[in-house]
Amino acid sequence: MAEALRITVLGGSGYAGSSTVREAASRGHRVVAVQRHAPAERVEGAEYLEADATDDGVLDAVVDADVVVAALAPRGDLAGALFPLYAHLAKRAAAEGTRLIVIGGWSGLRPAEGAPRFSEGDVDPRFADEAREMVRVLEWLPTADPELQWLFVSPAAVYGAYAPGDATGRYRIGGEVALTNEDGSPTAISGADFARAVVDLAEGDRTREHVGVAS
């Protein structure tokens, strides 16, 4: 078993965040979940902090960890505000030596090496602004402080509360080119398996790259 880490999850009550909290706590890591409102169900072994990530001082506090998993979505009050929030978080993480794992979306991936990202194509208008804001974060990270240890993790095309799937304990890791099934069709990943991959990455030493995860 890996050495216990201090892992803070921003957006700990969201779909990706709550799954990550559950997986990390199950491995004995010291987990702090940060969200605006307490979740209906709490994960045993996790600590919950009710706070607004945009409030002064909150980000300065959450970097007191080995790893911060940033699982916020650029919607609602965070629409248009996530990039500056994550830029500040990255600056503080670099100064403190905290690893930063940003959970992004499938649309940040590419269909082939050198091809435009999916976000530049035909994106559902309901999600287009969110997709582009997350890609803005992704494309900025390589220009951030060179001391920052970061990963940007994208799930498979089919991922979310609408398709929770089953926990298989298996997943594949790729780069910024989207993984596909043998027949070339889009892949899926369950919430539990994606969280398993995120925590494995938190325990590992990969850094400064875009990672895709699929079943």
Backbone as a chain_set.jsonl record, in Angstrom:
{"seq": "MAEALRITVLGGSGYAGSSTVREAASRGHRVVAVQRHAPAERVEGAEYLEADATDDGVLDAVVDADVVVAALAPRGDLAGALFPLYAHLAKRAAAEGTRLIVIGGWSGLRPAEGAPRFSEGDVDPRFADEAREMVRVLEWLPTADPELQWLFVSPAAVYGAYAPGDATGRYRIGGEVALTNEDGSPTAISGADFARAVVDLAEGDRTREHVGVAS", "coords": {"N": [[0.847, -1.204, 0.0], [0.475, 2.236, -0.77], [2.198, 5.03, 0.716], [0.443, 6.96, 3.1], [-1.206, 9.822, 1.968], [-1.779, 13.371, 2.119], [-4.619, 14.499, 0.861], [-6.435, 16.883, -0.809], [-9.623, 17.614, -2.031], [-11.104, 19.639, -4.267], [-14.379, 20.618, -4.847], [-15.633, 18.47, -3.719], [-18.14, 17.29, -3.383], [-19.194, 16.896, -5.844], [-19.693, 14.946, -8.903], [-17.28, 13.702, -10.0], [-15.564, 14.518, -7.955], [-16.662, 13.463, -5.519], [-16.475, 10.717, -5.957], [-13.722, 10.463, -6.096], [-12.978, 11.248, -3.503], [-14.131, 9.135, -2.051], [-12.67, 6.895, -3.039], [-10.003, 7.604, -2.372], [-10.135, 7.835, 0.444], [-10.776, 5.224, 1.086], [-8.384, 3.984, 0.767], [-6.918, 4.781, 2.87], [-5.838, 7.313, 2.837], [-5.383, 10.721, 3.956], [-7.999, 12.644, 3.704], [-9.453, 15.66, 2.618], [-12.414, 17.113, 1.81], [-13.625, 19.71, -0.097], [-16.291, 21.873, -0.444], [-19.174, 23.891, -1.275], [-21.529, 23.268, 0.098], [-22.513, 20.902, 2.554], [-22.425, 17.429, 1.766], [-25.141, 15.106, 1.148], [-24.579, 12.525, 1.909], [-21.844, 11.411, 3.737], [-18.453, 10.411, 3.336], [-16.926, 7.861, 5.101], [-14.137, 8.486, 7.101], [-13.247, 10.679, 5.738], [-12.695, 14.218, 5.828], [-14.772, 17.084, 5.918], [-15.048, 20.254, 4.49], [-16.861, 23.085, 4.478], [-16.887, 25.507, 2.242], [-16.38, 28.304, 0.067], [-14.66, 28.145, -2.848], [-13.869, 30.428, -4.156], [-13.579, 32.341, -2.256], [-11.55, 34.638, -0.411], [-8.487, 33.42, 0.783], [-9.247, 30.72, 0.979], [-8.135, 29.049, -1.052], [-5.478, 29.378, -0.42], [-5.38, 27.948, 1.894], [-6.077, 25.306, 1.175], [-3.907, 24.284, -0.183], [-2.258, 23.201, 1.658], [-1.352, 20.425, 1.588], [-0.429, 17.195, 0.229], [-1.317, 16.584, -2.287], [-3.556, 18.246, -4.427], [-6.687, 17.762, -5.733], [-8.408, 19.114, -8.239], [-11.607, 19.472, -8.906], [-13.658, 21.051, -9.887], [-16.414, 22.525, -11.701], [-16.872, 24.633, -14.535], [-19.408, 26.157, -14.317], [-22.58, 27.765, -13.531], [-22.027, 29.949, -10.809], [-19.337, 29.764, -11.214], [-18.85, 29.921, -13.881], [-16.827, 31.215, -16.323], [-15.146, 32.047, -14.346], [-13.447, 30.113, -13.507], [-10.899, 29.793, -14.652], [-9.161, 31.996, -13.676], [-9.301, 31.309, -10.971], [-8.137, 28.746, -10.873], [-5.616, 29.421, -11.835], [-4.597, 30.966, -9.751], [-4.624, 29.014, -7.77], [-2.736, 27.229, -8.838], [-0.421, 28.787, -8.702], [-0.096, 29.034, -5.916], [0.149, 26.338, -5.251], [2.535, 25.644, -6.551], [4.343, 27.192, -5.09], [4.186, 25.968, -2.619], [4.955, 23.408, -3.092], [3.049, 21.52, -3.682], [1.352, 18.943, -5.337], [-0.724, 19.19, -8.221], [-3.723, 18.103, -9.495], [-5.819, 18.392, -12.099], [-9.131, 17.896, -12.942], [-10.483, 17.442, -15.974], [-12.359, 17.58, -19.047], [-13.627, 15.331, -21.589], [-13.608, 16.65, -23.992], [-11.266, 18.052, -24.203], [-9.415, 16.396, -25.273], [-7.814, 14.939, -28.239], [-8.678, 13.711, -31.517], [-6.669, 12.572, -33.008], [-3.061, 12.569, -33.259], [-1.839, 15.831, -33.241], [-4.186, 16.792, -34.316], [-7.072, 19.037, -34.198], [-8.482, 19.809, -30.978], [-11.34, 18.132, -29.536], [-13.02, 20.057, -28.515], [-12.901, 22.094, -30.297], [-14.501, 21.408, -32.317], [-17.703, 20.216, -33.279], [-19.469, 20.903, -30.751], [-21.914, 20.282, -28.294], [-24.062, 22.97, -27.805], [-24.941, 23.487, -25.221], [-22.875, 22.787, -23.581], [-20.62, 23.932, -24.563], [-19.296, 26.349, -23.735], [-18.322, 25.608, -21.211], [-16.585, 23.548, -21.95], [-14.649, 24.927, -23.453], [-13.603, 26.65, -21.551], [-12.367, 24.878, -19.781], [-10.441, 23.84, -21.496], [-8.941, 26.101, -21.869], [-7.69, 26.275, -19.375], [-6.2, 23.896, -19.496], [-4.432, 24.417, -21.675], [-3.006, 26.489, -20.656], [-1.579, 25.498, -18.462], [1.017, 24.268, -19.148], [2.549, 26.552, -19.36], [2.74, 27.557, -16.877], [4.316, 28.131, -13.654], [7.447, 26.583, -13.702], [8.093, 24.957, -11.587], [5.778, 23.824, -10.784], [4.064, 20.864, -10.21], [1.968, 19.217, -12.155], [-1.019, 17.609, -13.39], [-3.358, 17.048, -15.955], [-6.376, 15.596, -16.211], [-8.412, 13.731, -18.279], [-11.593, 12.235, -18.707], [-13.173, 9.362, -20.326], [-15.252, 9.47, -23.325], [-17.888, 8.787, -22.662], [-18.995, 9.437, -19.687], [-20.045, 10.214, -16.437], [-22.707, 11.283, -14.16], [-24.97, 10.496, -15.455], [-24.341, 8.111, -16.607], [-23.283, 6.015, -14.743], [-22.086, 3.46, -14.625], [-20.295, 0.342, -13.877], [-18.103, -0.685, -11.238], [-15.097, -1.938, -12.197], [-12.479, -2.179, -11.588], [-10.553, -1.829, -13.435], [-8.775, 0.034, -15.927], [-7.642, 2.104, -18.66], [-4.766, 4.035, -19.47], [-4.009, 6.887, -21.308], [-2.628, 9.386, -23.534], [-2.987, 12.71, -24.78], [-4.401, 12.076, -27.015], [-7.465, 10.714, -27.734], [-8.489, 7.661, -26.292], [-9.847, 4.74, -27.816], [-12.372, 2.215, -28.478], [-11.828, -1.173, -29.702], [-13.093, -1.263, -32.159], [-12.98, 1.324, -32.917], [-14.886, 3.003, -31.871], [-16.231, 5.455, -29.5], [-15.081, 5.443, -26.094], [-16.039, 4.41, -22.715], [-16.156, 5.153, -19.187], [-16.496, 4.169, -15.87], [-17.673, 5.891, -12.907], [-16.411, 5.002, -10.567], [-14.152, 3.611, -11.552], [-12.792, 5.639, -12.889], [-12.171, 7.293, -10.722], [-10.469, 5.573, -9.374], [-8.289, 5.568, -11.118], [-7.521, 8.277, -10.915], [-6.686, 8.469, -8.227], [-4.641, 6.597, -8.242], [-2.893, 7.985, -9.916], [-2.389, 10.16, -8.268], [-0.899, 8.92, -6.319], [1.296, 8.228, -7.746], [4.126, 9.275, -9.828], [3.921, 10.692, -12.171], [3.979, 13.66, -14.117], [3.237, 17.02, -15.244], [1.688, 16.684, -17.66], [-0.918, 15.823, -20.018], [-3.438, 13.591, -19.443], [-5.379, 10.874, -20.509], [-8.189, 8.861, -19.618], [-9.723, 5.732, -19.855], [-11.981, 2.933, -20.168]], "CA": [[0.0, 0.0, 0.0], [1.225, 3.486, -0.856], [2.235, 5.853, 1.921], [-0.738, 7.819, 3.215], [-1.026, 11.188, 1.497], [-2.789, 14.379, 2.441], [-5.25, 14.814, -0.42], [-7.569, 17.8, -0.756], [-10.434, 17.549, -3.245], [-11.987, 20.792, -4.493], [-15.558, 20.087, -5.51], [-15.716, 17.132, -3.156], [-19.487, 16.719, -3.42], [-19.591, 16.687, -7.238], [-19.623, 13.561, -9.354], [-15.884, 13.252, -10.004], [-14.97, 14.78, -6.656], [-17.125, 12.541, -4.482], [-15.898, 9.404, -6.248], [-12.31, 10.535, -5.73], [-12.942, 11.243, -2.041], [-14.429, 7.764, -1.595], [-11.559, 6.012, -3.376], [-8.815, 7.98, -1.606], [-10.362, 7.498, 1.849], [-10.765, 3.767, 1.225], [-6.984, 3.548, 0.779], [-6.272, 5.269, 4.079], [-5.269, 8.658, 2.699], [-6.018, 11.772, 4.762], [-8.752, 13.354, 2.665], [-10.306, 16.803, 2.947], [-13.296, 17.45, 0.692], [-14.036, 21.11, 0.0], [-17.452, 22.2, -1.261], [-19.966, 24.957, -0.67], [-22.554, 22.723, 0.99], [-22.23, 19.539, 2.995], [-23.138, 16.431, 0.972], [-26.17, 14.35, 1.861], [-23.903, 11.368, 2.485], [-20.412, 11.647, 3.944], [-17.593, 9.239, 3.237], [-16.242, 7.585, 6.351], [-12.704, 8.707, 7.055], [-12.953, 11.944, 5.061], [-13.068, 15.457, 6.514], [-15.495, 17.962, 5.006], [-14.909, 21.689, 4.737], [-17.835, 23.86, 3.72], [-16.254, 26.789, 1.905], [-16.453, 28.723, -1.325], [-13.28, 28.193, -3.35], [-13.549, 31.765, -4.645], [-13.385, 33.237, -1.122], [-10.152, 34.924, -0.077], [-7.873, 32.566, 1.782], [-9.598, 29.302, 0.888], [-7.143, 28.344, -1.853], [-4.225, 29.393, 0.324], [-5.466, 26.91, 2.922], [-6.196, 23.949, 0.646], [-2.632, 23.777, -0.692], [-1.551, 22.524, 2.739], [-1.613, 19.015, 1.288], [0.53, 16.636, -0.722], [-1.959, 16.627, -3.596], [-4.876, 18.859, -4.553], [-7.454, 17.339, -6.898], [-9.332, 20.205, -8.564], [-12.704, 18.842, -9.643], [-14.744, 22.024, -10.033], [-16.949, 22.677, -13.059], [-17.08, 26.047, -14.867], [-20.82, 26.456, -14.57], [-23.159, 28.538, -12.443], [-21.212, 31.088, -10.386], [-17.957, 29.574, -11.647], [-18.74, 30.122, -15.323], [-15.954, 32.336, -16.621], [-14.309, 32.372, -13.188], [-12.608, 28.982, -13.119], [-9.507, 29.972, -15.063], [-8.378, 32.761, -12.697], [-9.259, 30.577, -9.718], [-7.135, 27.688, -11.011], [-4.305, 30.059, -11.993], [-4.165, 31.312, -8.394], [-4.357, 27.741, -7.1], [-1.468, 26.712, -9.363], [0.666, 29.607, -8.152], [0.083, 28.666, -4.517], [0.625, 24.957, -5.213], [3.947, 25.654, -6.925], [5.107, 27.759, -3.981], [4.167, 25.063, -1.478], [5.388, 22.073, -3.484], [1.869, 20.658, -3.704], [0.996, 18.459, -6.668], [-2.054, 19.623, -8.644], [-4.387, 17.27, -10.505], [-7.033, 19.049, -12.573], [-10.06, 17.022, -13.65], [-11.063, 18.157, -17.111], [-13.397, 16.873, -19.785], [-13.237, 14.581, -22.783], [-13.462, 17.541, -25.144], [-9.9, 18.557, -24.284], [-8.613, 15.411, -25.996], [-7.755, 15.059, -29.7], [-8.957, 12.439, -32.196], [-5.408, 12.057, -33.547], [-1.913, 13.421, -32.95], [-1.789, 17.075, -33.994], [-5.521, 17.216, -34.756], [-7.716, 19.956, -33.253], [-9.19, 19.184, -29.859], [-12.776, 17.963, -29.762], [-13.681, 21.313, -28.144], [-12.895, 22.999, -31.452], [-15.419, 20.879, -33.317], [-19.146, 20.355, -33.096], [-19.776, 20.647, -29.347], [-23.273, 20.633, -27.883], [-24.041, 24.358, -27.312], [-25.18, 23.536, -23.772], [-21.633, 22.524, -22.853], [-19.494, 24.495, -25.309], [-18.541, 27.32, -22.933], [-17.604, 24.853, -20.188], [-15.49, 22.83, -22.601], [-13.595, 25.863, -23.851], [-12.938, 27.183, -20.362], [-11.454, 23.848, -19.285], [-9.31, 23.77, -22.426], [-8.092, 27.262, -21.57], [-6.854, 25.86, -18.244], [-5.279, 22.878, -20.006], [-3.396, 24.989, -22.533], [-2.199, 27.405, -19.846], [-0.761, 24.798, -17.473], [2.434, 24.122, -19.511], [3.232, 27.844, -19.25], [2.759, 27.94, -15.464], [5.592, 28.008, -12.95], [8.074, 25.293, -14.006], [8.158, 24.143, -10.372], [4.467, 23.228, -10.531], [3.837, 19.484, -10.629], [0.555, 19.179, -12.501], [-1.598, 16.676, -14.353], [-4.711, 17.365, -16.389], [-6.916, 14.262, -16.461], [-9.678, 13.729, -19.025], [-12.264, 10.938, -18.754], [-13.645, 8.886, -21.621], [-16.371, 10.218, -23.904], [-19.093, 8.483, -21.887], [-18.627, 9.518, -18.274], [-20.859, 11.169, -15.701], [-23.793, 10.745, -13.346], [-25.981, 9.918, -16.347], [-23.872, 6.786, -17.004], [-22.332, 5.696, -13.673], [-21.341, 2.236, -14.922], [-19.934, -0.559, -12.784], [-16.694, -0.703, -10.846], [-14.423, -3.136, -12.693], [-11.107, -2.204, -11.098], [-9.646, -1.757, -14.585], [-8.84, 1.227, -16.769], [-6.477, 2.344, -19.512], [-4.239, 5.394, -19.438], [-3.447, 7.361, -22.566], [-2.194, 10.769, -23.543], [-4.019, 13.658, -25.187], [-5.198, 11.47, -28.079], [-8.519, 9.935, -27.084], [-8.517, 6.214, -26.427], [-11.08, 4.243, -28.431], [-12.565, 0.775, -28.445], [-11.165, -1.861, -30.809], [-13.767, -0.936, -33.414], [-12.844, 2.757, -33.155], [-15.971, 3.768, -31.258], [-15.854, 6.136, -28.261], [-15.043, 4.615, -24.898], [-16.737, 4.848, -21.508], [-15.452, 4.853, -17.941], [-17.393, 4.346, -14.726], [-17.207, 6.848, -11.914], [-15.495, 4.335, -9.648], [-12.892, 3.294, -12.219], [-12.09, 6.897, -13.132], [-11.613, 7.704, -9.436], [-9.328, 4.689, -9.111], [-7.18, 6.082, -11.923], [-7.086, 9.566, -10.358], [-5.935, 8.245, -6.991], [-3.378, 5.969, -8.653], [-2.026, 9.058, -10.41], [-1.979, 10.939, -7.098], [0.12, 8.138, -5.625], [2.437, 8.046, -8.639], [5.037, 10.404, -10.017], [3.749, 11.351, -13.474], [3.78, 15.102, -13.91], [3.265, 17.972, -16.354], [1.167, 16.096, -18.886], [-2.352, 15.612, -20.184], [-3.672, 12.149, -19.369], [-6.733, 10.414, -20.803], [-8.523, 7.618, -18.928], [-10.883, 5.052, -20.424], [-12.071, 1.516, -19.809]], "C": [[0.878, 1.248, 0.0], [1.181, 4.222, 0.481], [1.034, 6.783, 1.929], [-0.386, 9.249, 2.825], [-2.086, 12.098, 2.084], [-3.358, 14.85, 1.111], [-6.449, 15.723, -0.182], [-8.303, 17.739, -2.085], [-11.341, 18.771, -3.299], [-13.18, 20.321, -5.324], [-15.831, 18.678, -5.016], [-17.09, 16.513, -3.133], [-19.997, 16.515, -4.844], [-19.384, 15.244, -7.659], [-18.194, 13.027, -9.318], [-15.261, 13.408, -8.625], [-15.373, 13.777, -5.603], [-16.577, 11.136, -4.702], [-14.428, 9.361, -5.846], [-12.143, 10.518, -4.218], [-13.142, 9.824, -1.511], [-13.251, 6.826, -1.842], [-10.332, 6.317, -2.528], [-8.962, 7.6, -0.138], [-10.294, 5.991, 2.066], [-9.349, 3.207, 1.274], [-6.219, 4.059, 1.998], [-5.602, 6.612, 3.947], [-6.038, 9.64, 3.585], [-6.702, 12.735, 3.799], [-9.569, 14.493, 3.259], [-11.101, 17.149, 1.699], [-13.821, 18.867, 0.904], [-15.195, 21.354, -0.958], [-18.282, 23.249, -0.533], [-20.952, 24.433, 0.365], [-22.21, 21.286, 1.335], [-23.03, 18.547, 2.154], [-24.169, 15.69, 1.812], [-25.559, 13.139, 2.558], [-22.405, 11.66, 2.578], [-19.656, 10.33, 3.858], [-16.854, 9.052, 4.556], [-14.733, 7.773, 6.181], [-12.301, 9.997, 6.374], [-13.411, 13.116, 5.929], [-13.729, 16.377, 5.506], [-15.369, 19.411, 5.445], [-15.9, 22.424, 3.843], [-17.26, 25.243, 3.484], [-16.429, 27.05, 0.421], [-15.028, 28.91, -1.826], [-12.887, 29.573, -3.866], [-13.324, 32.757, -3.497], [-11.893, 33.435, -0.853], [-9.655, 33.954, 0.995], [-8.167, 31.089, 1.654], [-8.543, 28.53, 0.106], [-5.798, 28.317, -1.16], [-4.201, 28.277, 1.366], [-5.429, 25.508, 2.321], [-4.876, 23.415, 0.107], [-1.771, 23.179, 0.416], [-1.866, 21.033, 2.645], [-0.495, 18.513, 0.39], [-0.003, 16.766, -2.147], [-3.285, 17.367, -3.478], [-5.506, 18.345, -5.847], [-8.519, 18.402, -7.139], [-10.422, 19.663, -9.477], [-13.912, 19.759, -9.733], [-15.188, 22.094, -11.485], [-17.217, 24.152, -13.339], [-18.52, 26.349, -15.264], [-21.387, 27.202, -13.369], [-22.286, 29.73, -12.108], [-19.767, 30.975, -10.854], [-17.784, 29.716, -13.157], [-17.919, 31.381, -15.594], [-14.997, 32.694, -15.497], [-13.331, 31.26, -12.842], [-11.146, 29.189, -13.503], [-8.712, 30.801, -14.06], [-8.268, 32.047, -11.353], [-8.167, 29.504, -9.768], [-5.731, 28.264, -11.194], [-3.744, 30.446, -10.626], [-3.801, 30.048, -7.62], [-3.011, 27.171, -7.544], [-0.285, 27.479, -8.804], [0.956, 29.222, -6.711], [0.629, 27.241, -4.405], [2.108, 24.873, -5.547], [4.81, 26.156, -5.77], [5.222, 26.795, -2.809], [4.672, 23.658, -1.818], [4.271, 21.048, -3.487], [1.571, 20.221, -5.133], [-0.455, 18.825, -6.969], [-2.572, 18.705, -9.737], [-5.705, 17.943, -10.863], [-7.879, 18.035, -13.339], [-10.722, 17.841, -14.749], [-12.165, 17.349, -17.764], [-12.824, 16.171, -21.002], [-12.933, 15.512, -23.947], [-12.077, 18.168, -25.25], [-8.964, 17.611, -25.022], [-8.649, 15.679, -27.497], [-8.092, 13.712, -30.34], [-7.708, 11.783, -32.764], [-4.298, 13.035, -33.198], [-1.904, 14.653, -33.852], [-3.123, 17.578, -34.487], [-6.108, 18.212, -33.761], [-8.39, 19.187, -32.116], [-10.675, 19.061, -30.192], [-13.536, 19.246, -29.439], [-13.747, 22.297, -29.298], [-13.862, 22.543, -32.542], [-16.865, 21.149, -32.964], [-19.512, 19.946, -31.672], [-21.202, 21.085, -29.061], [-23.249, 22.042, -27.287], [-24.257, 24.472, -25.81], [-23.892, 23.412, -22.978], [-20.408, 23.191, -23.484], [-18.659, 25.455, -24.471], [-17.727, 26.616, -21.851], [-16.375, 24.173, -20.792], [-14.335, 23.766, -22.923], [-12.876, 26.453, -22.647], [-11.971, 26.156, -19.782], [-10.24, 23.709, -20.196], [-8.381, 24.962, -22.216], [-7.159, 26.944, -20.41], [-5.786, 24.881, -18.722], [-4.132, 23.493, -20.797], [-2.523, 25.993, -21.793], [-1.217, 26.664, -18.947], [0.705, 24.612, -17.891], [3.227, 25.423, -19.401], [3.331, 28.312, -17.803], [4.162, 27.774, -14.896], [6.216, 26.635, -13.229], [8.223, 24.392, -12.79], [6.841, 23.431, -10.088], [4.409, 21.801, -11.077], [2.345, 19.325, -10.895], [0.234, 18.016, -13.428], [-2.979, 17.194, -14.704], [-5.302, 16.036, -16.853], [-8.286, 14.358, -17.117], [-10.297, 12.341, -19.0], [-12.646, 10.567, -20.181], [-14.851, 9.705, -22.085], [-17.657, 10.008, -23.113], [-18.693, 8.395, -20.42], [-19.518, 10.547, -17.602], [-21.967, 10.484, -14.936], [-24.867, 10.083, -14.192], [-25.616, 8.498, -16.787], [-22.849, 6.3, -15.993], [-21.515, 4.435, -13.924], [-21.035, 1.419, -13.687], [-18.438, -0.46, -12.491], [-16.075, -2.02, -11.303], [-13.023, -3.282, -12.119], [-10.081, -2.104, -12.207], [-9.845, -0.445, -15.333], [-7.593, 1.27, -17.634], [-6.067, 3.807, -19.397], [-3.649, 5.731, -20.801], [-2.956, 8.784, -22.414], [-3.32, 11.67, -23.994], [-4.81, 13.187, -26.405], [-6.197, 10.516, -27.435], [-8.374, 8.444, -27.355], [-9.856, 5.8, -27.035], [-11.198, 2.751, -28.178], [-11.907, 0.148, -29.67], [-11.785, -1.522, -32.161], [-13.71, 0.554, -33.738], [-13.916, 3.613, -32.525], [-15.518, 4.409, -29.946], [-15.931, 5.195, -27.061], [-15.895, 5.209, -23.783], [-15.826, 4.572, -20.319], [-16.44, 5.09, -16.797], [-16.812, 5.359, -13.755], [-16.175, 6.239, -10.988], [-14.145, 4.053, -10.299], [-12.095, 4.558, -12.543], [-11.441, 7.389, -11.84], [-10.405, 6.851, -9.069], [-8.092, 5.185, -9.862], [-6.639, 7.374, -11.338], [-6.249, 9.358, -9.107], [-4.631, 7.505, -7.283], [-2.391, 7.023, -9.15], [-1.534, 9.928, -9.263], [-0.859, 10.233, -6.342], [1.401, 7.996, -6.447], [3.275, 9.299, -8.797], [4.952, 11.025, -11.412], [3.477, 12.83, -13.238], [3.877, 15.86, -15.237], [2.858, 17.319, -17.673], [-0.352, 15.971, -18.835], [-2.579, 14.113, -20.287], [-5.143, 11.867, -19.686], [-6.974, 9.074, -20.117], [-9.778, 7.024, -19.555], [-10.877, 3.597, -19.976], [-11.396, 0.655, -20.868]], "O": [[1.897, 1.303, 0.688], [0.249, 4.057, 1.269], [0.652, 7.329, 0.894], [0.603, 9.811, 3.295], [-3.156, 11.647, 2.495], [-2.675, 15.514, 0.331], [-7.367, 15.372, 0.56], [-7.682, 17.804, -3.146], [-12.241, 18.919, -2.472], [-13.01, 19.703, -6.375], [-16.212, 17.799, -5.79], [-17.211, 15.313, -2.886], [-21.107, 16.018, -5.038], [-18.948, 14.414, -6.86], [-17.927, 12.011, -8.675], [-14.516, 12.539, -8.174], [-14.522, 13.283, -4.864], [-16.251, 10.44, -3.74], [-13.946, 8.356, -5.323], [-11.254, 9.839, -3.705], [-12.409, 9.372, -0.631], [-12.875, 6.052, -0.961], [-9.688, 5.4, -2.017], [-8.015, 7.095, 0.466], [-9.815, 5.53, 3.101], [-9.13, 2.097, 1.76], [-5.024, 3.803, 2.143], [-4.868, 7.025, 4.845], [-7.201, 9.412, 3.917], [-6.04, 13.548, 3.154], [-10.276, 14.327, 4.253], [-10.526, 17.445, 0.651], [-14.388, 19.181, 1.95], [-15.087, 21.072, -2.152], [-18.117, 23.467, 0.667], [-21.186, 25.075, 1.389], [-21.681, 20.546, 0.506], [-24.198, 18.798, 1.858], [-24.075, 15.655, 3.039], [-25.97, 12.772, 3.659], [-21.786, 12.101, 1.61], [-20.157, 9.278, 4.255], [-16.229, 9.984, 5.063], [-14.138, 7.271, 5.227], [-11.132, 10.379, 6.423], [-14.39, 13.013, 6.667], [-13.294, 16.447, 4.356], [-15.558, 19.745, 6.614], [-15.795, 22.392, 2.617], [-17.157, 26.052, 4.406], [-16.604, 26.126, -0.373], [-14.277, 29.73, -1.298], [-11.699, 29.863, -4.001], [-12.92, 33.894, -3.74], [-11.086, 32.525, -1.041], [-10.337, 33.71, 1.991], [-7.408, 30.27, 2.171], [-8.1, 27.469, 0.548], [-5.051, 27.347, -1.29], [-3.144, 27.731, 1.683], [-4.813, 24.61, 2.895], [-4.73, 22.203, -0.048], [-0.669, 22.7, 0.148], [-2.546, 20.465, 3.498], [0.289, 19.298, -0.143], [0.75, 17.021, -3.087], [-4.048, 17.14, -2.539], [-4.926, 18.48, -6.925], [-9.429, 18.567, -6.327], [-10.196, 19.425, -10.664], [-15.054, 19.303, -9.663], [-14.425, 21.761, -12.392], [-17.736, 24.855, -12.473], [-18.804, 26.743, -16.395], [-20.754, 27.265, -12.314], [-21.845, 30.449, -13.004], [-19.047, 31.973, -10.891], [-16.66, 29.635, -13.654], [-18.272, 32.473, -15.15], [-14.129, 33.549, -15.67], [-12.473, 31.44, -11.977], [-10.25, 28.799, -12.755], [-7.658, 30.343, -13.618], [-7.251, 32.167, -10.67], [-7.374, 29.366, -8.836], [-4.756, 27.656, -10.753], [-2.552, 30.274, -10.371], [-2.799, 30.012, -6.906], [-2.237, 26.686, -6.719], [0.741, 26.886, -8.47], [2.116, 29.097, -6.321], [1.479, 26.968, -3.557], [2.852, 24.127, -4.912], [5.88, 25.608, -5.505], [6.222, 26.795, -2.091], [4.802, 22.814, -0.931], [4.511, 19.853, -3.316], [1.542, 21.052, -6.041], [-1.311, 18.776, -6.086], [-1.937, 18.547, -10.78], [-6.601, 18.05, -10.026], [-7.397, 17.394, -14.273], [-11.431, 18.81, -14.478], [-12.823, 16.535, -17.117], [-11.677, 16.397, -21.387], [-12.096, 15.199, -24.794], [-11.745, 18.756, -26.279], [-7.84, 17.986, -25.358], [-9.405, 16.526, -27.971], [-7.81, 12.67, -29.749], [-7.686, 10.571, -32.978], [-4.562, 14.194, -32.878], [-1.955, 14.535, -35.076], [-3.202, 18.682, -35.026], [-5.694, 18.238, -32.602], [-8.814, 18.045, -32.293], [-11.197, 19.798, -31.029], [-14.587, 19.501, -30.027], [-14.554, 23.227, -29.282], [-14.02, 23.212, -33.564], [-17.197, 22.198, -32.412], [-19.827, 18.784, -31.415], [-21.645, 22.133, -29.53], [-22.49, 22.291, -26.351], [-23.811, 25.436, -25.188], [-23.813, 23.871, -21.839], [-19.29, 23.033, -22.993], [-17.431, 25.38, -24.497], [-16.578, 26.979, -21.6], [-15.281, 24.214, -20.229], [-13.174, 23.43, -22.689], [-11.678, 26.726, -22.709], [-10.879, 26.513, -19.34], [-9.129, 23.484, -19.716], [-7.166, 24.838, -22.37], [-5.979, 27.294, -20.444], [-4.609, 25.024, -18.39], [-2.976, 23.119, -20.601], [-1.425, 26.316, -22.246], [-0.121, 27.165, -18.698], [1.583, 24.787, -17.045], [4.457, 25.39, -19.353], [3.937, 29.347, -17.527], [5.077, 27.328, -15.588], [5.561, 25.616, -13.007], [8.454, 23.192, -12.935], [6.789, 22.534, -9.246], [4.671, 21.564, -12.256], [1.546, 19.301, -9.958], [1.095, 17.512, -14.15], [-3.688, 17.721, -13.847], [-4.786, 15.418, -17.784], [-9.202, 14.983, -16.583], [-9.6, 11.358, -19.249], [-12.466, 11.348, -21.115], [-15.394, 10.519, -21.338], [-18.428, 10.947, -22.916], [-18.122, 7.399, -19.977], [-19.726, 11.635, -18.139], [-22.155, 9.272, -15.038], [-25.592, 9.21, -13.713], [-26.47, 7.763, -17.282], [-21.67, 6.177, -16.324], [-20.369, 4.346, -13.483], [-21.463, 1.757, -12.583], [-17.627, -0.189, -13.376], [-16.48, -3.091, -10.852], [-12.441, -4.366, -12.152], [-8.884, -2.271, -11.971], [-10.944, 0.11, -15.364], [-6.615, 0.568, -17.377], [-6.906, 4.696, -19.247], [-2.885, 4.952, -21.371], [-2.879, 9.319, -21.308], [-4.478, 11.442, -23.646], [-5.787, 13.829, -26.79], [-5.816, 9.619, -26.683], [-8.164, 8.02, -28.491], [-10.878, 6.442, -26.793], [-10.254, 2.105, -27.724], [-11.476, 0.861, -30.576], [-11.096, -1.495, -33.18], [-14.314, 1.004, -34.711], [-13.865, 4.838, -32.632], [-14.54, 3.966, -29.344], [-16.745, 4.272, -27.027], [-16.398, 6.328, -23.878], [-14.842, 3.842, -20.437], [-17.136, 6.106, -16.773], [-15.615, 5.646, -13.776], [-15.176, 6.878, -10.658], [-13.104, 4.235, -9.667], [-10.865, 4.552, -12.479], [-10.299, 7.848, -11.852], [-9.429, 7.357, -8.515], [-6.991, 5.217, -9.313], [-5.423, 7.557, -11.268], [-5.212, 10.001, -8.942], [-3.618, 7.765, -6.633], [-1.2, 6.961, -8.844], [-0.391, 10.386, -9.277], [0.028, 10.884, -5.788], [2.461, 7.683, -5.906], [3.162, 10.25, -8.024], [5.825, 11.805, -11.792], [2.819, 13.2, -12.266], [4.501, 15.411, -16.198], [3.581, 17.388, -18.667], [-0.972, 16.009, -17.772], [-1.977, 13.444, -21.127], [-6.036, 12.549, -19.183], [-6.069, 8.243, -20.04], [-10.771, 7.722, -19.762], [-9.874, 3.099, -19.464], [-11.368, -0.57, -20.742]]}, "num_chains": 1, "name": "protein.A"}
